[in-house]
Amino acid sequence: MSTFDAAIIGSGPAGITAALYLVRSGCSVILFENLAAGGQILQTEVLENYPGFPKGIKGYELADFFVAHLEGLKLTRSRDAVESVRGQIGAFTVKAGDAEYSCRTVVVCTGAKHRTLGVEGEDRLQGRGVSYCALCDGNFYRDQPVAVVGGGNSALEESLYLAKIARKVYLIHRRDSFRGAQVYQEKLAALSGKVELVLDSVVDQLQADLIAGLTGVVVRNVKTGEKRELKVNGLFVYVGMEPRVDFLPPEVERDPRGFLITDTEMRTSVPGIFAAGDVRSKLCRQAVTAAGDGATAAQAAFVLMEQLHA
Ligand SMILES: Cc1cc2nc3c(=O)[nH]c(=O)nc-3n(C[C@H](O)[C@H](O)[C@H](O)COP(=O)(O)OP(=O)(O)OC[C@H]3O[C@@H](n4cnc5c(N)ncnc54)[C@H](O)[C@@H]3O)c2cc1C
C-alpha cells in the first residue's frame, strides 16, 4: 500500500483549497468526496460576498471554478465516504468504501450539515413539503405559499430566493430580531407585501395529508403562547448546522456543539490531523473563510511533513 503525504477529506471550498496548496507544494494527495465537489456552495443560489465577484456569483459557477482549478494537478481522488481514521502522526489509515489508505497527515474538510427542527413528522415529510435546500427544492413550490424557519444569514438569503418563486413567504424566527446581515434584512423589508415576518415564534406542529404532503404548520408565539395556523405547502428549515465528524476518533477534541477545536494553524488536538472550514469551531462559517482555512491547514501540514522527513 503506497503512502500519501496527505488525505484530504471533503471537497468543498476548504478541501479544494487545501488540495491545491498541498499538490503545488509537491505533496502526494488523496482527496475524498462522496457527493459532488463544491460542498454547500452548490446549495447556494448566489454568493454576494465572495471577493472578486462584485456582481455576485452563482454557487454552482463558483464550484465549477474551484473544481477547474484542480484540473491537470497530480492528485488521487476517491468518490467514497470516509468511514474511519485511525493511527498516529506519520502513519494514519483512512478507511473509505472497501479500501484502506495510508497517509502521513489528514486534513478534515467535511463541513457541516443542517440541523432539524425535531418536530413530529419532520422526517416523514422530507421531500413531501419539508426541505433544507431552497435552491434544490424551491421550484416545486412555484406560486404556492411557503415558510422559512431561522434567523441567520441562510434563512434570510433563502427567504429572498423563495420570494422570487413562491406566492408568499412566512419567515418564522423564535426571537424578535435576526442574526443575519443587515443587507439581507433591508432587502426583506422591501418585500414586506410578499414576505411576512412571524417573530417570537416556533413551529409546534406540522399538518399534512397522505396525498398532498405538507398542508400547513402551527406556530406558537413563545412570549404569549398564542398559536396560529399557516397554510403552507413548503417548509424550509435553516436552524443551524452540525459538523460531520462521526468518522474521527474521540481523541480529536470537539467543542460542546461537536465542532473540531483547532489552533490558528488548523492543528487539532491530535498531531498530524488538521481541520479546515465549517467543520471547525469558529465564528464565521463562509466560503471565503473555509478557503482561507484550507490554505492554512495545507501549509501547516506541509511544514509538519518537512519536519517528519528531516
Ligand atoms: C443555503 C446556504 C447559503 C450559503 N450562502 C453563503 C454565501 O452567500 N456566502 C458564503 O460565503 N457562504 C455561504 N454559505 C456557507 C458556505 O457554503 C460554507 O461556509 C462553505 O461551503 C464551507 O465549506 P467547507 O469546505 O468547510 O465545507 P462544505 O462546503 O460543507 O463541504 C464539505 C464536503 O465534504 C464532503 N464530505 C462530508 N463528509 C464526508 C466523508 N465522510 N467522506 C467524504 N466526503 C465527505 C461533503 O459531501 C461536502 O462536499 C451558505 C451555505 C448554505 C447552506
The ligand as an SDF file (V2000), in Angstrom:
LIG
                    3D

 53 58  0  0  0  0  0  0  0  0999 V2000
  -28.0980   27.8010    1.9740 C   0  0  0  0  0  0  0  0  0  0  0  0
  -26.6780   28.2570    2.1690 C   0  0  0  0  0  0  0  0  0  0  0  0
  -26.2980   29.5230    1.7380 C   0  0  0  0  0  0  0  0  0  0  0  0
  -24.9780   29.9600    1.9130 C   0  0  0  0  0  0  0  0  0  0  0  0
  -24.6240   31.1890    1.4380 N   0  0  0  0  0  0  0  0  0  0  0  0
  -23.3270   31.5930    1.5210 C   0  0  0  0  0  0  0  0  0  0  0  0
  -22.9080   32.8380    0.9650 C   0  0  0  0  0  0  0  0  0  0  0  0
  -23.7080   33.5920    0.4030 O   0  0  0  0  0  0  0  0  0  0  0  0
  -21.5930   33.1880    1.0790 N   0  0  0  0  0  0  0  0  0  0  0  0
  -20.6720   32.3690    1.6770 C   0  0  0  0  0  0  0  0  0  0  0  0
  -19.5010   32.7240    1.7110 O   0  0  0  0  0  0  0  0  0  0  0  0
  -21.0320   31.1970    2.2320 N   0  0  0  0  0  0  0  0  0  0  0  0
  -22.3460   30.7880    2.1670 C   0  0  0  0  0  0  0  0  0  0  0  0
  -22.7340   29.5950    2.7210 N   0  0  0  0  0  0  0  0  0  0  0  0
  -21.7550   28.8530    3.5410 C   0  0  0  0  0  0  0  0  0  0  0  0
  -20.6990   28.1200    2.6950 C   0  0  0  0  0  0  0  0  0  0  0  0
  -21.3410   27.3710    1.6740 O   0  0  0  0  0  0  0  0  0  0  0  0
  -19.8880   27.2280    3.6090 C   0  0  0  0  0  0  0  0  0  0  0  0
  -19.3220   28.0170    4.6360 O   0  0  0  0  0  0  0  0  0  0  0  0
  -18.7600   26.5250    2.8820 C   0  0  0  0  0  0  0  0  0  0  0  0
  -19.2700   25.7490    1.8010 O   0  0  0  0  0  0  0  0  0  0  0  0
  -17.9910   25.6170    3.8300 C   0  0  0  0  0  0  0  0  0  0  0  0
  -17.0060   24.9650    3.1080 O   0  0  0  0  0  0  0  0  0  0  0  0
  -16.3280   23.6300    3.6530 P   0  0  0  0  0  0  0  0  0  0  0  0
  -15.3600   23.2180    2.6020 O   0  0  0  0  0  0  0  0  0  0  0  0
  -15.8540   23.8370    5.0270 O   0  0  0  0  0  0  0  0  0  0  0  0
  -17.5000   22.5590    3.8030 O   0  0  0  0  0  0  0  0  0  0  0  0
  -18.6840   22.0770    2.8140 P   0  0  0  0  0  0  0  0  0  0  0  0
  -18.9840   23.0930    1.7800 O   0  0  0  0  0  0  0  0  0  0  0  0
  -19.7380   21.6440    3.7450 O   0  0  0  0  0  0  0  0  0  0  0  0
  -18.0240   20.8240    2.1000 O   0  0  0  0  0  0  0  0  0  0  0  0
  -17.7520   19.6390    2.7840 C   0  0  0  0  0  0  0  0  0  0  0  0
  -17.6670   18.4950    1.7800 C   0  0  0  0  0  0  0  0  0  0  0  0
  -17.2310   17.3190    2.4640 O   0  0  0  0  0  0  0  0  0  0  0  0
  -17.9390   16.2070    1.9660 C   0  0  0  0  0  0  0  0  0  0  0  0
  -17.9160   15.1540    2.9880 N   0  0  0  0  0  0  0  0  0  0  0  0
  -18.5090   15.2090    4.2030 C   0  0  0  0  0  0  0  0  0  0  0  0
  -18.2670   14.0810    4.9000 N   0  0  0  0  0  0  0  0  0  0  0  0
  -17.5030   13.2960    4.0940 C   0  0  0  0  0  0  0  0  0  0  0  0
  -16.9020   11.9940    4.2520 C   0  0  0  0  0  0  0  0  0  0  0  0
  -17.0530   11.2890    5.3990 N   0  0  0  0  0  0  0  0  0  0  0  0
  -16.1870   11.4940    3.2300 N   0  0  0  0  0  0  0  0  0  0  0  0
  -16.0110   12.1830    2.0680 C   0  0  0  0  0  0  0  0  0  0  0  0
  -16.5320   13.4350    1.8760 N   0  0  0  0  0  0  0  0  0  0  0  0
  -17.2620   13.9680    2.8770 C   0  0  0  0  0  0  0  0  0  0  0  0
  -19.3300   16.7610    1.7100 C   0  0  0  0  0  0  0  0  0  0  0  0
  -20.0400   15.9420    0.7820 O   0  0  0  0  0  0  0  0  0  0  0  0
  -19.0210   18.1510    1.1780 C   0  0  0  0  0  0  0  0  0  0  0  0
  -18.9340   18.1850   -0.2330 O   0  0  0  0  0  0  0  0  0  0  0  0
  -24.0270   29.1090    2.5530 C   0  0  0  0  0  0  0  0  0  0  0  0
  -24.4180   27.8390    2.9830 C   0  0  0  0  0  0  0  0  0  0  0  0
  -25.7260   27.4050    2.8060 C   0  0  0  0  0  0  0  0  0  0  0  0
  -26.1210   26.0180    3.2530 C   0  0  0  0  0  0  0  0  0  0  0  0
  1  2  1  0
  2  3  1  0
  2 52  2  0
  3  4  2  0
  4  5  1  0
  4 50  1  0
  5  6  2  0
  6  7  1  0
  6 13  1  0
  7  8  2  0
  7  9  1  0
  9 10  1  0
 10 11  2  0
 10 12  1  0
 12 13  2  0
 13 14  1  0
 14 15  1  0
 14 50  1  0
 15 16  1  0
 16 17  1  0
 16 18  1  0
 18 19  1  0
 18 20  1  0
 20 21  1  0
 20 22  1  0
 22 23  1  0
 23 24  1  0
 24 25  2  0
 24 26  1  0
 24 27  1  0
 27 28  1  0
 28 29  2  0
 28 30  1  0
 28 31  1  0
 31 32  1  0
 32 33  1  0
 33 34  1  0
 33 48  1  0
 34 35  1  0
 35 36  1  0
 35 46  1  0
 36 37  1  0
 36 45  1  0
 37 38  2  0
 38 39  1  0
 39 40  1  0
 39 45  2  0
 40 41  1  0
 40 42  2  0
 42 43  1  0
 43 44  2  0
 44 45  1  0
 46 47  1  0
 46 48  1  0
 48 49  1  0
 50 51  2  0
 51 52  1  0
 52 53  1  0
M  END
$$$$
